[in-house]
Each structure stands twice: as C-alpha cells, then as structure tokens.
C-alpha cells in the first residue's frame, strides 16, 4: 500500500472505529482523523445536539459536507457510522485508499452501547439499534474493500489483521 493512501474505517457505532483507528495509525505510522470530531468542531456543538436541534436530514447533509471537504493523505480515517448513507462521500473516501469495515454482530453491539440516544447516533424516530444494524449492514458490505470480524479479538489483533489485509507490515517501534 502506498503510504500516501488513507485507510478508512466504517462500521456501526460501538464497533471501535475511533479506538482501533488510533492504534492502527500508530502501528502504520499514519496520521489519524476522526470525522465525528471534525463535524462537531465545524458545527460548534456535540453530535447529539445537532441531531436534537436540526434533525437527521440536516445532520446527514453536514456529515456529507464534512467528508467531501476532508483533504488528508496518509491518514487513518474513522468515520461516523452514518457515513455510508452518502454515496458521494464514500466514493471519495474509497478513491483515497482502502475502506475497512469493522464488523460486529448485533448482540455484541447491544452489549457495548448503553447510551444510544445520547451519543449522537443517526437513529430515526422509533428505531432501535437492531433495526439500524439491519439497515446499515448491506451498506457497510457494499462500500468495504475488507471486512474484519471483530468479535472475540483484541484491538491489537484487529489492527494486525487490517495491516495484513491491506498489505502493510507493522512499522518497527
């Protein structure tokens, strides 16, 4: 893999994109960008407040604009779980390097996420995590160059698998 390419992580909230992303960036000697943090900085408020005050549609428009404006090379990019709703943004991310889906079964996610309605998740009114997972799974599958099954693995094992899949050796420490 070209060191100027990005590695983009996609997956459900709670899958570990931000945590694994930091470790992956360190191991691969790449920069790290968390698009949820960029979106919050641009909006000047937390993700949940954007959703509460402006609604899901406005949130998705702002998220897409943030992803389309992203201009980094040689970075691990941890996206928000809803990034896959934007074909334009995902095409742009894929053009920058491989897209890796951190895949977890719904039962594992349900055990991890206890604050679904407070953590800034794009969740249509009346939906639960299971319904969101069912809707997004085909989108993650569609956009992923690589799917990494994360259940039962340590963060370090996930990083090693990603590096092996994309053809990068872990950098010496």
C-alpha positions in Angstrom: 0.0 0.0 0.0 1.2 3.5 -0.8 2.0 5.4 2.4 0.1 8.4 0.9 -3.1 6.4 0.8 -5.7 6.6 3.6 -7.2 3.7 5.4 -10.9 4.5 6.1 -12.8 2.6 8.9 -16.5 2.2 8.6 -18.9 0.3 10.9 -21.7 0.7 13.4 -21.5 2.9 16.5 -19.6 1.0 19.1 -17.6 -1.1 16.7 -14.4 0.5 17.7 -13.6 2.7 14.8 -12.0 5.6 16.8 -10.1 3.3 19.2 -8.8 0.9 16.6 -8.2 3.9 14.3 -5.7 5.5 16.8 -3.9 2.2 17.3 -3.8 1.5 13.5 -2.5 4.9 12.8 0.3 4.4 15.3 1.2 1.0 14.0 1.2 2.1 10.4 2.9 5.4 11.1 0.0 7.4 9.6 -2.0 10.4 10.8 -5.4 10.0 12.4 -8.6 11.8 11.6 -12.0 11.2 13.4 -14.7 12.7 11.2 -17.2 12.8 14.1 -14.8 15.2 15.9 -14.4 17.3 12.7 -18.2 17.5 12.3 -18.6 18.6 15.9 -15.9 21.3 15.5 -17.5 22.6 12.3 -20.9 22.7 13.9 -19.7 24.1 17.2 -21.7 21.6 19.1 -21.9 17.9 20.0 -23.3 15.4 17.5 -26.4 14.8 19.7 -27.2 18.5 19.8 -27.0 18.7 16.0 -29.5 15.8 15.8 -31.8 17.2 18.5 -31.8 20.8 17.2 -31.6 20.3 13.4 -32.8 16.8 12.8 -31.4 13.7 11.0 -31.6 15.2 7.5 -29.6 18.3 8.4 -27.1 16.1 10.3 -26.6 13.9 7.2 -26.1 17.0 5.0 -23.5 18.4 7.4 -21.7 15.0 7.7 -21.6 14.6 3.9 -20.1 18.1 3.5 -17.5 17.4 6.2 -16.5 14.1 4.4 -16.4 15.8 1.0 -14.2 18.6 2.3 -11.8 16.2 4.0 -8.4 16.6 2.4 -5.8 14.3 4.0 -3.3 11.8 2.8 -1.6 9.1 4.7 -4.2 9.0 7.4 -6.4 6.5 9.1 -9.9 8.0 8.9 -12.5 6.9 11.5 -15.9 7.8 10.1 -19.2 8.2 11.8 -21.4 5.2 11.5 -23.8 7.0 9.1 -21.1 8.0 6.6 -22.3 5.1 4.4 -25.5 6.9 3.7 -23.7 9.2 1.3 -22.6 7.7 -2.0 -20.7 10.8 -2.9 -18.7 10.8 0.3 -18.0 7.1 0.2 -16.8 7.2 -3.4 -14.4 10.0 -2.4 -13.1 8.0 0.6 -12.6 4.9 -1.5 -10.6 6.9 -4.0 -8.2 7.8 -1.3 -7.4 4.2 -0.2 -8.9 1.0 1.2 -12.1 1.0 3.2 -12.2 -1.4 6.1 -15.5 -2.5 7.8 -15.2 -3.3 11.5 -17.9 -5.9 11.6 -19.7 -6.9 14.8 -22.8 -9.0 15.3 -25.8 -7.1 16.7 -25.6 -9.0 20.0 -22.1 -7.7 20.6 -23.1 -4.1 19.8 -26.1 -4.3 22.1 -23.7 -5.3 24.9 -21.4 -2.3 24.1 -23.8 0.5 23.6 -25.7 1.7 26.6 -26.2 5.4 25.6 -27.7 5.1 22.1 -29.9 8.1 22.5 -27.2 10.3 23.9 -24.1 9.6 21.8 -25.0 11.3 18.5 -26.3 8.3 16.5 -28.4 8.9 13.4 -31.4 7.0 14.6 -34.8 7.7 13.0 -37.6 8.2 15.5 -38.9 4.9 16.8 -35.9 2.8 15.7 -33.7 0.7 17.9 -30.2 -0.5 17.4 -31.2 -3.8 15.8 -33.2 -2.1 13.1 -30.4 0.4 12.4 -27.9 -2.5 12.2 -30.2 -4.3 9.7 -30.4 -1.2 7.5 -26.7 -0.4 7.6 -25.1 -3.8 7.3 -25.7 -4.0 3.5 -24.3 -0.5 3.1 -21.1 -1.4 5.0 -20.8 -4.6 2.9 -21.3 -2.6 -0.3 -18.5 0.0 0.5 -16.0 -2.2 2.2 -12.8 -3.3 0.5 -12.2 -5.5 3.5 -14.4 -6.7 6.3 -12.8 -7.6 9.6 -14.8 -9.6 12.0 -14.0 -8.0 15.4 -15.9 -10.2 17.9 -13.6 -12.0 20.3 -10.5 -10.2 19.1 -8.3 -7.7 21.0 -7.8 -4.3 19.5 -4.2 -5.3 18.7 -5.4 -8.4 16.8 -7.8 -6.3 14.8 -5.0 -3.8 13.9 -2.7 -6.7 12.8 -5.5 -8.2 10.7 -6.2 -4.9 9.0 -2.5 -4.4 8.2 -2.2 -7.9 6.8 -5.3 -7.4 4.7 -4.1 -4.2 3.1 -0.6 -5.3 2.6 1.2 -3.2 5.1 3.7 -4.5 7.7 3.5 -3.1 11.1 6.2 -0.5 11.4 9.0 -1.1 13.9 8.7 0.6 17.2 
